[in-house]
Amino acid sequence: MFQDKEMVSDYLAGLNASLTGYAHMISESNNSELRQTLIQMRNQDESRQRTLYSYALQKGYYKPAAPASDQVIQQLKSQLMQGQ
């Protein structure tokens, strides 16, 4: 039987995979009505993902990486700007 932590982890993994799928489908969609429907579905899954992420964080099921330093952030911004 699954424990709470495993169920949360499994559901989060599924939501993250669906968000990746939506991004691909939205970018490939030529039909504006279909595109809007996919965007709405993606937005709903993003909301679910954020809620579940907050729950996992609160329960201690997830430990985020340490925040990047200001120097690392500036370096990344600089590299991204050069690539444009």
N, C-alpha and C positions, 0 to 999 in steps of 0.2 A: 504494500500500500504506500502511496506517495505521502510524503510529509509536506507540510505547508511550504517550506523553503524550496523543495523540488518542484512543486506545482507553480510557485511564483516564478522560479527560474525558467521553467519550461514555457510558461505563457509569455514571459518577457522575450525569450528567444524567438517564439513564433511571431510576436508583434514586430520585433526588429526585422525579421525576414520579410514580413508583409510590407513594411515601410519601404524596404529596398525594392520590392516588386512594384509597388505603386509608383515609385520614382521612375522606374523604367517604363511602365505602361503609360504614365502621364506624358513623358517626353516623346513617346512614339505615337500617341493618339492624334488622329487628324480630325475626328469628330468632336466638335466643341461641347455637345451635350454629354457625350461619354467622358470627355476630359473633365468636365465639371463634377460629374458623378464620382469619378475616381479621386478627384481632389477632396471632395467631401468625405469619402471613405477613408482616405489617408489622414485627414484631419481628425476624424473620430478615433482612428487607431493611435495617432500621436497623443491624443488626450488620454486614452486608456494606458498607453505606455508610460506617460508621465505620472499618472496616478499610481500605477503598479510599481514604478521605480521609487516613488516617494514611500510607498508602503514597505518595499524591500529595504530601503535605506533606514527607515525608522526601526524595523525589526532586526537590523544588523545582518541581513542576508547579503548585502552588497556594500562593498567598501570602494568608493571612488578613488581614482588616482589622485595623488597630491596635485594641487594647483600649480600651473606653470608660473615661473617667475616673470616679472615684467620684462626682463632682458630677453628671455626666450620668446615671449609674445611679440616684442618689437622686432626681433630677428625674423620670426615667421612672417609677420606683416610685410617686412621689407622684401623678403624673398617672393612672397605672393605678388606684390606690386611690380617687381621686376619681371615676373612671368607674364604679365598682362600685355 
